[in-house]
């Protein structure tokens, strides 16, 4: 009898410990990808991505362990179920068949550096090899952009860095962080200069195809990370340095935000209205200051409505990205969508979009945008959406000003409906169950 009692007690304790134990997540990362992720001499995982995932784990309420390996082995570990999350990876169509990607953690730019004194007249005039850390997809991208060159693959970052430090090579390519706000990337290595930016991209978390539960957990943790924490994280790494030129502009912008917040709080207190961010066009607004601040939960940049800058041709699929962004603003707290501005705040304008339309001017663009909204979101949402085309840096930019909708807004697509909200400076999809819970709380006062 006593033995049975202790056996039962042991089982209860064992089950209790397992039920309430904090889950442990395995995060795989490239072991030689400075400054993003690496394994130091003591075997510890270090890097910007590692710091981000440690912060994420605190917010998500989970324990994590890091698994460092080669890029390809990291992918295979995810597919085989030996790890749960791939710390940071570039999206491509081939990998999307095996992996699901979450929204990006950080932006990067792939830069071609040349030794000072080398000044090719054109992209085909390279009489010397270009060195890059061995990465087949990157090499393919390089060869498609820079004609008639020899690309030498280095096995490790350390071996490339050693050659660069000793100035033994004429050219090399590497991915640099592409920060915003008060930070900028460090200068080129001594003796070299930035010849050309080959591409902009984003490092994204990835999970095994179909692992929706893990994707939801990533979103849960990332939405709790605020800008101040990201700035604190960035300040730890020498690859970022403060941009003193922009500091006064940033402080001015923050002061305006504080003033607007105080006015907004006053209105809420005296009118007792539900919380809502109203985004309207205001005469005299310095749009460049807003653009310099970068994307956030209320600001989004899109290079175009339908012109694909990578393929250099119209791409109707890009229109759905515009629709998702507008619907996410409608379902959250409102915001502003800048069309004609890229992720880095560069003003590209709308000329390429104009040329894809029957009516190749501002009126034609606004008509096409209105039709896009009508078709995907419905005409009633125009109550909360205002579109204007203004000139920024002598180029046309469309600013779509969106207020919070008084009812949930779904996207009708191929007979199905999708629901998006704004979180972590991006448009996040929600499952039907998540959307149901969100709608119950977000519109509970209606």
N, C-alpha and C positions, 0 to 999 in steps of 0.2 A: 504493500500500500504506500509506504514511504517512498519506495523507488519510483512508483508511478507518479506520485506527487512532484518529485524533483524532476522527472522526465518532462512532465507537462509544463512545469515552471521554466525549464530550459528552453522548450519549444516556443513558449510565449515570449521570452526575452529575445531569442534568436529572430523570431519573426518581427518583433517590434523594432529591433535594431536595423533590420533590412528594409522594413517599410518606411521608417522615418530617417534613414541614413541619407545624407546629401549625395546626390548622384555625381559620379565622376565622369567627365567628358574627356576623351582623347583628341587632342588637336595636333594634327600632322603639319609639319612646316619644312620648307627647304632648309637644309643645314648650312648652306653657303650662299646666302643672298643678302649680304650687308647693304644697307643698314636695316633691312626689313626683318630678316630672321637668320639666325646662325647658331652654331653650337660652339661655345668658347672652350678654352683649354681644359677647364674643369668639368666639361660635359654638360654645362648649364645652357639652356636655351635663352638667347638674348636677342634684342632687336625691337624696332618700333612696333611691329605686329605682335610680338610677344607681350609687350607692355599693354597693348590694346586689349588682347585676349584676357590678360590677368584682370584688367579693369572690368571687362565684360562679365567675367566669372563672378565678381563681387555683386554686380547689378542683377545677374540672373539667378544668384543664389545656388551656384553649383561649384564643385571642385573640378579642376582641370589638370591634366598631365600633358606635357608636350613630347612629341615624337619627331625627332629630326632625321631627315633622310634626303635623298636626291628628289628632284621634282617628280620624276616619273614614278619612283617608288612610293612617294606620298599619295599620288593619284591611285595607285594600285591598292594601297592600304585602305583607302576610303571605299573603293569598289568591293574589296574582299571583306569589309566589315571589321578590319583590324584597327581602324581609327574612325572617329565620328565626324570630325570637321577638318577640312583643309583650310589652313589659316588664311591664305591669300593667294589668289590665282587669277590669271587673265581669262576672261570669257572667250570661248571660240566655239563654233558650231560642232566641231568634232567631239569636243569634250562634253557639250550639252546633251549628247546622247547617253552619257554615263553619269553625269553629275548634274545636280541642281544648284544654281547660284543664287546667293542672297544679294542684297544691295551692297554697294561698294563701301569699303572701310577707308581707303585713301586713294587719291589721284596721283598718277605718275606721268612722267614724260620721258620718252626714249630719245636720248641725245647722241649725236655724232660729234665727237671731239677731235680736233686736228692739232698737231703740234704747231706752235707759233712759227710763222714763216711759210707754212703750206697754205696756199690760196688757190685751189682749183678754179678754173674759169667756169666749169659746168660739172654736172654730176657724173659724166663719163670720163672725166680727166683725172683719174686716180692711178698714179704709177706705183702705189704702195698698198700693202694689205691693210685691211681694217680688222682689228681684234675685238672679240666679244666673248663673254662667258657663254659656253656651249649651250645653245637653246635653239633647237630646230625651227620652231615656229617663228622666233625672232629673226633668225637668219633668212627665212623665206620672205619675211616682211621687208628686210633690208634690201635683199636682192631685187625685189619688185620696185623699190623706190630709187635705188642708186645703181645705175647701170654699169656693166662691165667692170666689176671690182672683184677682188679676191678677199674672201672673208675667212679669217682664221679663228677657230673656236678654242678658247681656253677652258680647261677642265674646271678650274675653281676661280672664285673671286680673288683669292690671295695671289694666285699666279699672275692674274691680270694687273692687280694693284702694284705688285712688285715691278713689273715692266713699265708701268706708267710712272711710278716714283723715280725709277732710274732713267726715264725718258728714252727707253730703248725702242719704242714703237712710234710710228708716225700718226696713227689714228686708232681710236677705240670707241666703242659704243656702250652706253650703260643707262639703266633706268634710274632716274632721279625722282625723289618726292616732288610733287608739284603743289606746294601749299598755297593758302590764301590768307587774307586778313593781314595781320602784322608780321607775318613770317614770309621769308623768301628762301629759295634754295641757295646753297653755298656757291661760291665762285668755282670755275673750272680748276682742275688740278694744275699745279704750278708748271708752266711751260706749255700749256694747252689752252685752246679757246673753243667756245661752243660754235660749231660750224652750222649745224642744222638740227632742228627738232624733227625727228622722223614720225613720231606719232604721240598722241595723248591716250592714256588708257587708265583703267581703274583696277585696283586689287580687290577682289571679291571673295568672301567666304564661299566654300562649296561643300556639299554633302552628297551622299550616294543618291542616285536618281530615285525619286519617290519618297525620300525621307522627310515628309512634311513636318513631322513632329520636331525634328531637329531644326528645320528652318524657322518654325514658329518660336522655338527657344532662342535662336539667334536674334530674331526681331525683338523678343521680349527684353533681352538684355541690352541691345543696342539703343532702344528708344529711351532708356534711362540714363544714358551717357550724355552729359551736357557739354556745351562749348568750352566752358572754363576748364573742365577736366581734360579735354583734348589739347588745349593750349598748354596746360601743365605737363602733359605727356610729351608734347613736341619740344618743349624747352630743355628736356633732358638730353636731347641728341644733337651732336655738333653739325649734322647735316642741315639743320634749320638755324637761321639767324634772323634777328629782328630787323625789320625794314623801317628804319627811322623816318624815311621820307613820308610814309603813309600814316605815321603814328598820330599826328595832329588831326588828320581826316577821320581816323577811326574814333578818336576821342570825341570829336564833334558829332559824329554819327551816334555814338553811345549816349551823348548828352541829349540829343534829339529823341532817342528812344526812351530815355528816362522821363523826359518832359511829356512825351506822348502817353507813357504809362500812367503818369500822375493825372493827366487830364482824363484818361480812360477810366481810371479808378473813381474819379470824382463823378463822372457820368453814371457809372454803375451804382455808386452809393446813393445818388439822389433820384435816379429813375428806376432803380431796382430791376434792371433788365438782366437777362442771362448773359454770361460771358460770351463775347463775340469780338473778333478782330475785323474791323471794317477797313477794306483796302480800296480807296477811291483815288482817281487821278486828281492831283492838286497842282494848280498853276504855280510855276516857280520852283518846283521840286528839282533838286540837283540829283538827277538819276545816276550820274557817274559815281557819286559817293555810295549810293545803294549798291551799284554793281561791284564796286571795289570791296565791299563787305563780303561778297560771295553768297553762295546759296545757303539757305537755312530752312526752317520749317515754314516760313512765309514767303520765301523768294526762290524761284526756280529759273534756270537758264536753259534754253533750247536753241541750237544753232539754226534750225529751220523748221518749217512745217512739213515739207515734203521733199526737199532737196537733200540727197545723200552725199555728204562731202567726201566720204571714203570711196564710194563707187563712182562719184562724179556723174550722177544721173538721178532722176526723180525716183522716189521710193515711197509708195503709198503706205507702207507699214509704219513709217515715221509719224503719220497722222494719228495713229492710235496712241502713241506716246503723249502727244498733245492732249488727247481726250482723257487719258488716265490722270494726267497732272491736274487738269481742270476739275475732274470729278473728285479727286483726292482733296483739293482745296474746298470744294463745296461741302464735302462730308466732314471736314474738320473745323478749322477756324478761319478759313479764307486765306488769301495770299495773292501774290502777283507772279505771273508767268511772262518772262521776257523771251520773245521769239526773235532770233537774229543775233543772239549773244551766246558764245560757246561756254563750256564749263569753266574756263579760266577767266571769264569776264572780258574776253576780246569781242569787240563789236564787229560782226560779220555782215550785218544788214540783210535785206530781204530780196535783193536783186535776183538771186538764183531762183527763189520761190516765184517771183513775178514771172520769170521766163517760162515757167511750167504751166501758167494759167492762160486761158483764152483772153482774158482782160488783164494785160500785163502791167498793172499799176496797183496803187493802194486800195482802190475800190474793189478790184478783182480779188485781192488777197482777203479783204474783210468779208466779201461775199462767200468765198470758199471756206473761210473759218466759220462763218455763221452756219453754212450748210453742214459742215462737219459736226458742229455742236447739235444741230437739229436732229441729224441722223442717228447720233450715238447717245445723246443725253436727253433729248426732247426739248421742244420750244419753251416750256415753262421755266427752264433754268436761266433764260436770258434776264429774268428779274434780278438775278444775282451776279450776272456776268457783264462786264463792260470791256470793249476792245477799242484801243486807240493806237494809231501809228504816229510815232514822233521821231524826231531826228536826234541821234546821239552820235557824236563824232562824225557828223556829216553823212550818216547812213541811216536808212529807215529801220526802225525797230518797233515791233508790235508788242504792246504791253496789255496783257489780259488781266484785268483787275477782277478778282473773284471774292464775293462775300460768302459767309456760311449760309448754306441752304436751310430752309425751315423744315425740309423733309429729306429723307435719305435719297441719294442719287445713285442709280445703278447704270452700268454700261451694258447696252444690248449688243451682243456679239455672236453671230452665227447661231442664233436661237437660244443662246445662253446669256446669263446675266453675271457681271462681275462687279465687285464692290471694293473700292480703294479708299484709304485714308492717308493723311500726311503724317509721317514720322521719320525721324533721323534724316531730315532734309531730303526726303525722297517719297515717292508714291508707293505705298505698301499694299499688296493685295491681301484680302481677308477671306478665309473660308466662310461658308454659309453660317456655320455655328458661331464663329467669331463675329461675323457681321450682325447676327441676331443679338448677341450679347451687347455689342457696341451700340447698336441702334436703340436698345432698351435704355441705356444710360445716357447716351448723347442727346436724344430727343425726348427724354422723360418728362420735361416740363411743357412740352407742346400739348 
